[in-house]
Structures are given as structure tokens and as C-alpha cells.
């Protein structure tokens, strides 16, 4: 199975530790994916102590296992408070322009469903380019 996530994605909804966040917290963040690398626009504006800023380094790495249901993804930030740590997640692409992604913070098990439990963040991304 081929999964094309290349391009730019804006966060349109975000749930952290079971709580849905207000749009003002995440509305400026845009993920840019190119193969196994990602960057996040405005990453430098995230407060380092805010756990919701988990991958907000300017660059990072992605890896996928598309032979699972749901698909698995690992995200590793290159800098910031979680530099070098793996965020294990799941994802599902819906109609090529909407993506569900749920990540566990390091030390927590990979999520099984698209609903953030304690120690997880669930985001809905929309393709913008």
C-alpha cells in the first residue's frame, strides 16, 4: 500500500490528554512532509514546557508501517525538549486530504484508537498544499 503524505498539512482539531484544545492553541501550526522528513512552520513559537508542543522542532524524521490496521507512524523530533525521542502513533488518511493522527508521548504505549487518552495527542490534519 502506498501512502502519499508529501505536502503541507494544517491542524484543524487537536485533543490532548482527553481534552479538546481551543483552536487558538494550534491554528498556526502547519506540518510539511517530504518523504521521511517533516518540518513544522512556527515551531519556534511553542513554549518548551508545554507538552502539547511535542514535535515542534523545526525538523524531524518519520517512519511508517502500512501493513497494520490502523497504520503505524513514528515521529522523532530533531531538537527541543523531546529531541531524539520517538512518538509512536497511528494514522488514517481519509479522502486524500484529511488525516487522523494519534501519538503517544515517549514512555507511553502506541495508541490503538483515534481518541487521545492520558499521555497522548490526537490531531486532525487537512492537506493545504
N, C-alpha and C positions, 0 to 999 in steps of 0.2 A: 504494500500500500504506500502510495506517495502522498506526503502531506506538505503542501507549499504554504509556509508561513512568512515567506520573504515579503518585506514591505513594512509599512508603518501601521501601528495599531494604537488607538486611543482607549483609555479605560473609561467605560461608561457605567459601571457599577462595581462596588467593592464591599466585601464583607470581611471583617477582621475579628477573629475570636468570637464568633457568633453574632456580632453587631454589624448592622449595615451602616456604613460611613456616609456622611454628608458629601455631596458632590464637590464642595469647595476644597475638600482634602485631597482629592485625586484628579480633578478635572484637567489639570495642566500636564499630566504625565502622558508621554507617548513612547511606546516601545518601538524600536526599529530593529528588525530581524534581517540578518543576511547569513543564510546557511546555519552554521553552528555558533554564530556570534550574535550578540544583541547589544544595543545601547539604549539609554533612556534619556529623552530630552528633559531638561530641567532637573536632572538627577542631583545636581549640586545644591538645590534648594531644600532638599529633605533634611529634616532635623536628625542628626546621627542617633540620638537616643530614642527616636520614635520607631518602635518595632515595625510599624506598618510600612516603613521605608526599606523593607528587607532587601530588594535587589537594586536599590537606587544608586549603584555605581554607574559611572559613565559607560563602562564596557563590561562584558561578561561572556560566558560560554553557555551553550545549550546542548543537550543531548536528548535523544528521543528513543523510545521503544514503542513502535507502532504495531507490534504483534500482541498487544494486550488490550483488554477491554476494561475500563477505558484506557486510551493511550497514555503512556507514561512520559514524563518530561523531567529532566534535571536542569536546574539553573544554578550557575556558580558565578557570583559577583567577583570582579577583579579588585575592588577597592571598597573602602567603607568598613563599618563595624562587622560585616559578615564576609569580608574578603576571604576567598578560598573555601568557603563553606558551601555545602550542597543543600539546595532546597528541592526536596523530592516532591513531584506533583503529578497531577493528571490533567488531561486536556481533551477537549472535543471541539472540532471545527464544525460550525453549523452554516450551511449555505454559502460557504467560501468567504463570507465577510463578517462573521460573528464567531467569536471563540470563547469557550468557557475554560477557565484555568483555575485550579485549586492547588496551592502549595503549602507544604508543612515547613515550619521553621526548623532549623537544624536541631537534632535531638528528638524530634517527633516523628512518628511513623508516617509514611506516604498516605495521603487521603484516599478514601475509597469512593466517596460521593462528592457531588458538587454542592457543598454547603459547608462553610467554614466552622469547624469545631475549635475548641481552645487550642492554641498553637498553630493555627492555620490562617491563610488568607485566600479568599475566593474572589476572583475578578472576572468580569465580562469585558472582553475587548471587541472593538469594532475596527475593521480594516479601513484605513483612510488613505492609503497610497501604496 
